[in-house]
Amino acid sequence: MRTPDRYIELIEKGESPLGGEEFLDESTQQFERDSLAMRTSHGVPLEAFDSLEEIAHLVSVDEGRVTLTPKARLVAEPSDRST
């Protein structure tokens, strides 16, 4: 829904505000979970990665969990896998 006004209008009419939906396969769901978890203090298990070589400057590893560094969190954007 693009605007709160449109959302409210649809709800007041008793209509669904659902603008669309997508169905993801298990692999894509896992990728999305990990991508979001990387942005949290909980992070992702180290075992989720084959290698950290290319992203070592962007991540921290602590007690087997990989998280983005504070600087990397500032520039991280959710991926758009639909394009």
C-alpha positions, 0 to 999 in steps of 0.5 A: 500500500503506497499511502496510509490514506489509501490503506485506511480507505480500503479498511473502512470500505471493508476491502483488503489492503493487500497489494500483492504477494509473493511465494518464496522457495525454501532456499530464498526464504533462508536467504531472506532470513539470513539477510535480515538476521545479519542486521541484528545483534543476534546475527547468523551462525558462522556455518551459514557461510562457505567463506567470509573472505570477500566480506571480512571487512564488513562483518564481525564474528563472535562466539560463532555468530556473524553480524554486520559491523556498525559501519556496514549496518549503515550501508546495508540495504535489503536485497531486491531478488525480484529483478 
